[in-house]
Amino acid sequence: MYKLIVSDLDGTLVDRNKNISEYTKKIVTLLKERGIEFIIATGRSYKGAKHIYDILELNSEIVCNNGTTIYNNKGELIFQRTLDSNIVNKVFKKSLEEDCVFFATYGTQVYIGEGTIDKANTFLYNPLEDPIEINLENIGSHTFEKIVLMDRDNEKLKHLSTYFNKYDEVNAFISQEDYLDIVHFETSKGKALETIAKLKNISLKHTIAFGDAFNDYEMLKVAGKGLVMKNGFEDLKKEFDTLDLTNDENGVAKYLSTLFSLENI
């Protein structure tokens, strides 16, 4: 029987308006009452994910920044990997060459390429709050957990993903149609799932993972059962089982309701 469930947020557990339904909250509560762990694994920072964590009244670890950070149920950092300064410089210079928006995070602090705040806000659900603007002169004085390059040209982002993955120091992948995420090579949601499962002494074969994009790939791969949303990337659907419902249709919660026979509760 499955003992640990891990779910992505955007495109998976929350709807297109970034909301959690009452139905999903009810199912997660019922699972917790049965002693089944439910964990969020997201590309969001801790600040961006904590709101959903609180709505679901979770008391578990939370995986943020695509696995570069893991927090315990007290909000304490228990795992972190940051990007090497040399690769950061290369990414920033490439973002200038390719005219992509450079966005980065460390803890609750957000960083943005100098002079691109308005452009960046066209990609974000919520406007930036007090970002630090980055340029070639000051970038060396900052440390980042995750970098995101934003561009409307998905083919450009695919090309850049291939380009950056030639460097051993990073793991680059498309997390949304307009987002290319770049993190430390030792991190992914999959590695985070392995870490948490080991911490809890739960075999990976007793885990389920839900996702919709390439930043979920490793997590879907290592879980006992990996499931892709109906609205997920087509390339993921070719490799993993696909749900019949989208994130706007409570796909995760309805699947779990059926799997654990919660329909009549």
Protein Blocks (a to p, Z undefined) as FASTA:
>chain_A
ZZbdcddfehplpcfkopacfklmmmmmmmmmnopacddddfbdfklmmmmmmmnopabd
cdeehhpaccdfkopafbdcdddfklmmmmmmmmmmnopacdddehjbccddehilmmmm
mmpmbdcehiacddfklmmmpccfbdcdddfblklmmmmmmmmmmpmkbccddfbfkbcc
dddfkbcfklmmmmmmmmnopafklcccddfbfklmmmmmmpmbdcddfklcfklmmmmc
cdfbdfklommmmmmmmmnopmlZZ
